[in-house]
Amino acid sequence: MRRWCGPLGLLFTAIAVNCLLGFHAWYSDTAEAKVDESYKNTLLLQRVIELVRQEYVDPTKTSYKDLTYSALKGILSSLDPHSQFLDEESFAEMQKDTRGEFSGLGIVVGMRDGNVIIIAPMEDTPSSRAGILPGDRILKIDGKTTEKMGLNRAIKRLRGSRGEKVKMTLMRSAEGKPDDVFDVELTREIIKVATVKEVRLLPAEMTGTDKIGYIRLEQFGENSPMEMERALARLESQGMEALVLDLRNNPGGLLDSAVEIAGAFLPPNTVVVSTQGRTPQQSYEYRSRNGRRHPNYPITVLINGYSASAAEIVAGALKDMRRALILGETSFGKGSVQSVQDLGNGVGLRLTTARYYTPSRKTIHEVGIAPDIYAPVTEKEERQLVAARNPRLLTSEEQTQIRTLRDTQLDRAVASLKGVRIHTQRQNGPDYRARQARNTP
């Protein structure tokens, strides 16, 4: 190792000392500037609150709690549609939402192009029984416009106690026709969240001699992995040879449930999804824990423009790991992470702290998951398929049309699985093995 000595060494020492002193002075100035900026803006907020308390015309609206809560709600809502200050009522409701039962209307809403829209009506709930469909735009809630309401305030207005009524003004776009604006009044009730639906082997007229299972997953709740395991065990006991996993109109839910369900089809310790935020604590890889628990049968996952969040995580993982074909339309693109912090005294904070990335490091947020096989349907066909789950709401003429309606995306999913099975059988057959043996040195 070289050591500098003499005049040249002294010169380098002097330069180093000056650099360190300069960095220390710059760092101190920067830190002081940040403290000064923080103090000035905090003081400004405090002055405004005191001014409102002293001079606002209606003193019933100017308690410290009201003004502080309003300020916090404004701060969080200005960041993005998903960040939110949770007052006592909102925090309590949030804790109930994924536990399998809550009071509400049975709809999942989101923001698209600045509008509050229906992502999915939950089956056998007030919303689905009223004929509400994915893509319906909410114009008013109890007479109040949603134009500048924002997602979090809209959700709060839609929630309430069992037996209470809420009136919504909806707009439904129809191809080639003027937009239909209509009112609907719903009564809130206890919503029991059964997330796995329509567990069945598809009929032979669709699949021929192949035994193809079908599972529709409505959302990702606390009990979804257990429900999914039961559904798969039931179909596998019936000889299932391939699977269609339907995530269309699935608005998402719990991250842990998505990781566990995707991981059931992947090898142990496989990255299912990763997050990346500003701090090291927000950058994390979520891996399959128990690994593949089911036979390596072919899988096709159905998605559409209303498949969001946890549904996109599952589709993205199975696509990247080449475990499933993804068929349908590009998903919604809700790929941000909200961390919930308990602030004490019954209030909390939901804050966007990171974004989701698929195993191949592709972003989900505002991009979505692109299908391997693009299979679009018209808006009319998509809504007819949702309406078909509630035939009692349809006229006799509509019921006749529904009976003859083909689910073209499901048909293509079945065709893709049959093609994969034929290819696999040819590869694994005696002729293929003999060719491989001849070509082996």
C-alpha positions as CSV (number, residue, x, y, z in Angstrom):
1,M,0.0,0.0,0.0
2,R,1.4,3.4,-1.0
3,R,1.7,6.1,1.7
4,W,2.0,9.8,0.7
5,C,4.6,11.8,2.5
6,G,6.5,15.1,2.3
7,P,5.0,18.3,0.8
8,L,2.8,16.4,-1.6
9,G,1.3,14.4,1.3
10,L,0.7,17.6,3.2
11,L,-1.1,19.1,0.2
12,F,-3.4,16.1,-0.1
13,T,-4.1,16.2,3.6
14,A,-5.0,19.8,3.4
15,I,-7.4,19.2,0.5
16,A,-9.0,16.3,2.3
17,V,-9.5,18.4,5.5
18,N,-11.0,21.2,3.5
19,C,-13.4,18.8,1.7
20,L,-14.5,17.3,5.0
21,L,-15.1,20.8,6.5
22,G,-16.9,21.9,3.3
23,F,-19.2,18.8,3.3
24,H,-19.9,19.3,7.0
25,A,-20.8,23.0,6.4
26,W,-23.1,22.0,3.4
27,Y,-24.7,19.2,5.3
28,S,-25.4,21.5,8.3
29,D,-26.8,24.2,6.1
30,T,-29.1,21.6,4.3
31,A,-30.3,20.1,7.6
32,E,-31.0,23.5,9.0
33,A,-32.8,24.5,5.9
34,K,-35.0,21.5,6.1
35,V,-35.8,22.1,9.8
36,D,-36.5,25.8,9.0
37,E,-38.9,24.8,6.1
38,S,-40.7,22.3,8.3
39,Y,-41.1,24.8,11.1
40,K,-42.4,27.5,8.8
41,N,-45.0,25.3,7.2
42,T,-46.1,23.7,10.4
43,L,-46.5,27.2,11.9
44,L,-48.6,28.2,8.8
45,L,-50.9,25.3,9.4
46,Q,-51.3,26.1,13.0
47,R,-52.0,29.8,12.2
48,V,-54.7,28.9,9.7
49,I,-56.4,26.6,12.2
50,E,-56.4,29.3,14.9
51,L,-57.6,31.9,12.4
52,V,-60.5,29.7,11.4
53,R,-61.4,28.9,15.0
54,Q,-61.5,32.7,15.9
55,E,-63.2,34.1,12.9
56,Y,-65.2,31.5,11.0
57,V,-68.9,32.3,11.1
58,D,-70.2,28.9,12.3
59,P,-68.3,28.0,15.6
60,T,-69.9,24.5,15.7
61,K,-67.6,23.5,12.8
62,T,-64.4,24.7,14.3
63,S,-63.4,22.3,17.1
64,Y,-59.7,21.4,17.1
65,K,-60.7,17.8,16.3
66,D,-62.9,18.7,13.3
67,L,-60.2,21.0,11.8
68,T,-57.4,18.6,12.4
69,Y,-59.3,15.7,10.9
70,S,-60.3,17.8,7.9
71,A,-56.7,18.9,7.4
72,L,-55.5,15.3,7.6
73,K,-58.1,14.1,5.1
74,G,-57.1,16.8,2.7
75,I,-53.4,16.0,3.0
76,L,-54.0,12.3,2.3
77,S,-56.6,12.7,-0.5
78,S,-54.3,15.0,-2.4
79,L,-51.7,12.3,-2.8
80,D,-53.6,9.6,-4.7
81,P,-57.1,8.0,-4.7
82,H,-56.0,5.2,-2.3
83,S,-54.3,7.1,0.5
84,Q,-56.7,8.0,3.3
85,F,-56.9,9.3,6.9
86,L,-59.2,6.9,8.7
87,D,-61.4,8.4,11.4
88,E,-62.9,6.2,14.1
89,E,-65.8,5.0,11.9
90,S,-63.7,4.4,8.8
91,F,-60.9,2.6,10.7
92,A,-63.5,0.3,12.3
93,E,-65.1,-0.5,8.9
94,M,-61.8,-1.1,7.3
95,Q,-60.9,-3.7,9.9
96,K,-64.2,-5.6,9.2
97,D,-63.9,-5.6,5.4
98,T,-61.7,-8.7,4.9
99,R,-63.0,-10.8,7.8
100,G,-65.7,-12.5,5.8
101,E,-68.7,-10.4,6.9
102,F,-69.6,-6.7,6.9
103,S,-72.5,-4.3,6.4
104,G,-72.9,-2.7,3.0
105,L,-74.2,-2.8,-0.6
106,G,-71.8,-5.5,-2.0
107,I,-70.0,-3.3,-4.5
108,V,-66.4,-2.6,-5.2
109,V,-65.7,0.8,-6.6
110,G,-62.6,2.5,-8.0
111,M,-61.4,5.5,-10.0
112,R,-61.0,5.6,-13.7
113,D,-60.4,8.8,-15.7
114,G,-61.4,10.8,-12.6
115,N,-64.8,9.1,-12.3
116,V,-66.1,6.8,-9.5
117,I,-67.0,3.5,-11.3
118,I,-68.3,0.1,-10.3
119,I,-65.4,-2.4,-10.6
120,A,-67.5,-5.4,-9.5
121,P,-70.9,-6.1,-7.9
122,M,-70.6,-9.0,-5.4
123,E,-72.8,-11.9,-6.1
124,D,-76.1,-12.3,-4.2
125,T,-75.9,-8.8,-2.6
126,P,-78.1,-5.7,-2.9
127,S,-76.0,-4.4,-5.8
128,S,-76.1,-7.5,-7.9
129,R,-79.8,-8.1,-7.2
130,A,-80.5,-4.5,-8.4
131,G,-78.8,-5.3,-11.7
132,I,-75.7,-3.0,-11.2
133,L,-72.9,-4.0,-13.6
134,P,-69.2,-3.5,-13.9
135,G,-68.3,-0.2,-15.5
136,D,-71.4,1.7,-14.3
137,R,-70.4,5.2,-13.4
138,I,-71.7,6.6,-10.1
139,L,-72.8,10.2,-10.7
140,K,-74.5,10.9,-7.4
141,I,-74.8,9.4,-4.0
142,D,-77.9,10.4,-2.0
143,G,-78.2,13.4,-4.3
144,K,-74.6,14.6,-3.9
145,T,-72.5,14.7,-7.0
146,T,-69.3,12.5,-7.1
147,E,-67.6,14.9,-9.6
148,K,-65.1,16.2,-7.0
149,M,-65.9,13.8,-4.2
150,G,-62.9,11.4,-4.6
151,L,-62.8,7.7,-4.0
152,N,-62.5,7.6,-0.2
153,R,-65.3,10.0,0.4
154,A,-67.5,8.1,-2.0
155,I,-66.8,4.8,-0.2
156,K,-67.6,6.4,3.1
157,R,-71.0,7.6,1.8
158,L,-71.8,4.2,0.4
159,R,-71.1,2.5,3.7
160,G,-73.5,2.4,6.6
161,S,-75.5,0.4,9.0
162,R,-77.7,-2.6,8.2
163,G,-81.2,-1.6,7.1
164,E,-80.3,1.9,6.0
165,K,-81.1,3.0,2.4
166,V,-78.8,4.7,-0.1
167,K,-79.8,6.2,-3.5
168,M,-77.4,6.3,-6.4
169,T,-77.6,7.9,-9.8
170,L,-75.7,5.7,-12.3
171,M,-74.7,6.2,-15.9
172,R,-74.4,3.1,-18.1
173,S,-72.7,3.4,-21.5
174,A,-74.1,1.3,-24.3
175,E,-72.5,0.7,-27.7
176,G,-74.1,2.7,-30.4
177,K,-76.7,4.2,-28.0
178,P,-76.9,7.3,-25.8
179,D,-75.7,6.9,-22.3
180,D,-78.4,5.6,-19.9
181,V,-78.7,7.6,-16.7
182,F,-80.9,6.0,-14.0
183,D,-81.5,5.9,-10.2
184,V,-81.3,2.9,-8.0
185,E,-82.1,2.7,-4.2
186,L,-80.5,0.0,-2.2
187,T,-80.9,-1.2,1.4
188,R,-77.6,-2.0,3.2
189,E,-77.4,-5.5,4.6
190,I,-74.8,-7.9,6.1
191,I,-72.6,-9.0,3.3
192,K,-71.2,-12.5,3.7
193,V,-68.0,-12.8,1.6
194,A,-67.8,-16.3,0.0
195,T,-65.0,-15.7,-2.4
196,V,-64.8,-19.0,-4.4
197,K,-67.7,-19.5,-6.8
198,E,-68.9,-21.9,-9.5
199,V,-66.7,-24.9,-8.7
200,R,-67.4,-27.5,-11.4
201,L,-66.2,-29.7,-14.1
202,L,-67.2,-28.1,-17.4
203,P,-69.8,-30.1,-19.5
204,A,-68.6,-32.7,-22.0
205,E,-70.3,-30.7,-24.9
206,M,-67.6,-28.0,-24.2
207,T,-64.6,-30.1,-23.4
208,G,-65.1,-33.5,-25.2
209,T,-63.2,-36.2,-23.4
210,D,-61.0,-33.8,-21.4
211,K,-62.0,-33.2,-17.8
212,I,-61.5,-29.4,-17.4
213,G,-62.3,-27.8,-14.1
214,Y,-63.7,-24.3,-13.6
215,I,-63.3,-22.0,-10.6
216,R,-64.5,-18.4,-10.4
217,L,-62.7,-16.5,-7.7
218,E,-64.7,-13.3,-6.8
219,Q,-62.2,-11.6,-4.6
220,F,-59.2,-12.3,-2.2
221,G,-60.4,-12.5,1.4
222,E,-59.1,-14.0,4.5
223,N,-60.7,-17.4,3.8
224,S,-59.9,-17.5,0.1
225,P,-56.8,-19.8,0.3
226,M,-58.8,-22.4,2.4
227,E,-61.8,-22.1,0.1
228,M,-59.6,-22.5,-3.0
229,E,-57.9,-25.6,-1.5
230,R,-61.3,-27.2,-0.9
231,A,-62.4,-26.4,-4.5
232,L,-59.2,-27.8,-6.0
233,A,-59.4,-31.0,-3.9
234,R,-63.0,-31.5,-4.9
235,L,-62.2,-31.2,-8.7
236,E,-59.0,-33.3,-8.4
237,S,-61.0,-36.0,-6.8
238,Q,-63.3,-36.0,-9.8
239,G,-60.3,-36.5,-12.2
240,M,-59.7,-32.9,-13.3
241,E,-57.0,-32.8,-16.0
242,A,-56.8,-29.0,-16.6
243,L,-58.2,-25.8,-14.9
244,V,-59.8,-22.5,-15.9
245,L,-59.3,-20.0,-13.1
246,D,-61.7,-17.1,-13.7
247,L,-60.5,-13.8,-12.3
248,R,-62.7,-11.6,-14.4
249,N,-64.3,-8.7,-12.5
250,N,-62.2,-9.7,-9.4
251,P,-61.3,-6.4,-7.7
252,G,-58.5,-7.9,-5.5
253,G,-58.2,-8.0,-1.7
254,L,-55.6,-9.4,0.6
255,L,-52.0,-9.6,-0.6
256,D,-51.2,-12.6,1.6
257,S,-54.2,-14.5,0.1
258,A,-53.0,-13.8,-3.4
259,V,-49.4,-15.0,-2.6
260,E,-50.7,-18.2,-1.0
261,I,-53.1,-19.0,-3.9
262,A,-50.5,-18.4,-6.6
263,G,-47.9,-20.2,-4.6
264,A,-50.0,-23.4,-4.5
265,F,-49.1,-23.8,-8.2
266,L,-45.5,-22.8,-8.0
267,P,-42.2,-24.5,-6.7
268,P,-41.2,-23.6,-3.1
269,N,-39.5,-20.3,-2.5
270,T,-40.6,-18.8,-5.8
271,V,-41.0,-15.0,-6.0
272,V,-44.7,-14.3,-6.5
273,V,-44.6,-10.5,-6.3
274,S,-42.2,-7.9,-5.0
275,T,-42.7,-4.4,-3.7
276,Q,-40.5,-1.3,-4.0
277,G,-40.9,1.9,-2.1
278,R,-38.7,4.8,-0.9
279,T,-37.4,3.0,2.2
280,P,-35.7,-0.4,2.5
281,Q,-38.6,-1.6,4.7
282,Q,-41.0,-1.1,1.8
283,S,-38.9,-3.2,-0.7
284,Y,-39.7,-6.8,-0.2
285,E,-40.1,-10.1,-2.0
286,Y,-43.1,-12.3,-1.3
287,R,-42.3,-15.9,-2.0
288,S,-44.3,-19.2,-2.2
289,R,-44.1,-20.9,1.2
290,N,-45.2,-24.5,0.9
291,G,-44.6,-24.7,-2.8
292,R,-46.6,-26.6,-5.3
293,R,-49.4,-28.6,-3.7
294,H,-51.2,-29.7,-6.8
295,P,-50.5,-31.7,-10.0
296,N,-48.8,-29.9,-12.8
297,Y,-52.0,-29.7,-14.9
298,P,-52.4,-27.0,-17.5
299,I,-54.1,-23.8,-16.3
300,T,-55.6,-20.9,-18.2
301,V,-56.4,-17.7,-16.2
302,L,-59.2,-15.4,-17.4
303,I,-58.8,-11.7,-16.8
304,N,-60.5,-8.5,-18.1
305,G,-60.4,-4.7,-17.5
306,Y,-62.0,-5.1,-14.1
307,S,-59.5,-7.6,-12.7
308,A,-57.5,-5.6,-10.2
309,S,-54.9,-5.6,-7.5
310,A,-54.5,-9.1,-6.0
311,A,-56.0,-10.6,-9.1
312,E,-53.3,-9.0,-11.1
313,I,-50.6,-10.3,-8.8
314,V,-51.8,-13.9,-9.3
315,A,-52.1,-13.5,-13.1
316,G,-48.7,-11.8,-13.3
317,A,-46.9,-14.4,-11.3
318,L,-48.4,-17.4,-13.1
319,K,-47.7,-15.7,-16.4
320,D,-44.1,-14.8,-15.6
321,M,-43.3,-18.3,-14.3
322,R,-44.9,-19.9,-17.3
323,R,-47.3,-21.8,-15.1
324,A,-50.5,-20.6,-16.8
325,L,-51.7,-19.0,-20.0
326,I,-53.5,-15.6,-19.4
327,L,-56.5,-15.1,-21.7
328,G,-58.8,-12.1,-22.1
329,E,-58.1,-8.4,-21.9
330,T,-55.5,-6.2,-20.2
331,S,-56.3,-5.9,-16.5
332,F,-57.2,-2.8,-14.5
333,G,-53.7,-1.7,-13.4
334,K,-54.1,-1.2,-9.7
335,G,-50.6,-2.1,-8.5
336,S,-49.8,0.1,-5.5
337,V,-49.3,-0.9,-1.9
338,Q,-51.3,0.7,0.9
339,S,-49.9,0.3,4.4
340,V,-52.4,0.8,7.3
341,Q,-51.0,2.3,10.5
342,D,-52.9,2.4,13.7
343,L,-52.4,6.0,15.1
344,G,-54.1,5.2,18.4
345,N,-57.4,6.4,19.8
346,G,-59.4,4.5,17.2
347,V,-58.0,6.3,14.1
348,G,-55.5,5.2,11.5
349,L,-53.8,6.0,8.2
350,R,-53.9,4.2,4.9
351,L,-50.9,5.4,2.9
352,T,-49.5,4.3,-0.5
353,T,-45.9,3.3,0.3
354,A,-44.8,1.1,-2.6
355,R,-45.7,-0.4,-5.9
356,Y,-46.1,-4.1,-6.9
357,Y,-43.8,-5.8,-9.5
358,T,-44.2,-9.2,-11.1
359,P,-41.4,-11.8,-10.8
360,S,-39.8,-10.5,-14.0
361,R,-39.9,-6.9,-12.5
362,K,-42.7,-5.6,-14.7
363,T,-44.8,-2.9,-13.0
364,I,-48.5,-3.4,-12.6
365,H,-49.6,0.1,-11.5
366,E,-51.5,2.0,-14.3
367,V,-50.2,-0.7,-16.8
368,G,-52.0,-3.9,-15.9
369,I,-51.3,-7.4,-17.0
370,A,-51.4,-8.1,-20.7
371,P,-52.9,-11.4,-21.7
372,D,-50.9,-14.1,-23.6
373,I,-54.0,-14.6,-25.7
374,Y,-56.0,-11.4,-26.4
375,A,-59.7,-12.3,-26.5
376,P,-61.9,-9.2,-26.3
377,V,-65.6,-9.1,-25.9
378,T,-68.0,-6.3,-26.4
379,E,-69.2,-4.3,-23.4
380,K,-72.7,-5.6,-24.1
381,E,-71.5,-9.3,-24.0
382,E,-69.5,-8.7,-20.8
383,R,-72.5,-7.2,-19.0
384,Q,-74.8,-9.9,-20.3
385,L,-72.5,-12.5,-18.7
386,V,-72.7,-10.7,-15.4
387,A,-76.5,-10.3,-15.7
388,A,-76.8,-14.0,-16.4
389,R,-75.9,-14.7,-12.8
390,N,-79.1,-13.0,-11.7
391,P,-81.7,-14.2,-14.3
392,R,-84.7,-13.3,-12.1
393,L,-83.9,-9.7,-12.8
394,L,-84.3,-10.2,-16.5
395,T,-87.4,-10.1,-18.7
396,S,-88.5,-13.4,-20.3
397,E,-87.1,-12.1,-23.7
398,E,-83.7,-11.3,-22.0
399,Q,-83.7,-14.7,-20.3
400,T,-84.1,-16.4,-23.7
401,Q,-81.2,-14.4,-25.1
402,I,-79.1,-15.3,-22.0
403,R,-79.7,-19.0,-22.4
404,T,-78.3,-18.9,-25.9
405,L,-75.4,-16.6,-25.0
406,R,-71.9,-18.0,-25.4
407,D,-69.1,-17.1,-23.1
408,T,-66.5,-16.7,-25.9
409,Q,-63.6,-16.1,-23.6
410,L,-64.4,-19.3,-21.7
411,D,-64.7,-21.2,-25.0
412,R,-61.3,-20.0,-26.0
413,A,-59.8,-20.9,-22.6
414,V,-61.1,-24.5,-23.1
415,A,-59.7,-24.6,-26.6
416,S,-56.3,-23.4,-25.3
417,L,-56.2,-26.1,-22.6
418,K,-57.2,-28.8,-25.0
419,G,-54.4,-27.6,-27.3
420,V,-51.8,-27.7,-24.5
421,R,-52.9,-31.2,-23.5
422,I,-52.6,-32.5,-27.0
423,H,-49.1,-31.0,-27.3
424,T,-48.1,-32.4,-24.0
425,Q,-49.4,-35.9,-24.8
426,R,-47.5,-35.9,-28.1
427,Q,-44.3,-34.8,-26.4
428,N,-44.7,-37.4,-23.7
429,G,-45.9,-40.2,-25.9
430,P,-43.8,-43.3,-27.0
431,D,-43.1,-41.8,-30.5
432,Y,-41.6,-38.6,-28.9
433,R,-39.5,-40.6,-26.4
434,A,-38.2,-42.9,-29.2
435,R,-37.2,-39.9,-31.3
436,Q,-35.4,-38.3,-28.3
437,A,-33.6,-41.6,-27.7
438,R,-32.4,-41.8,-31.4
439,N,-31.2,-38.2,-31.3
440,T,-29.2,-38.7,-28.0
441,P,-25.5,-39.3,-28.7
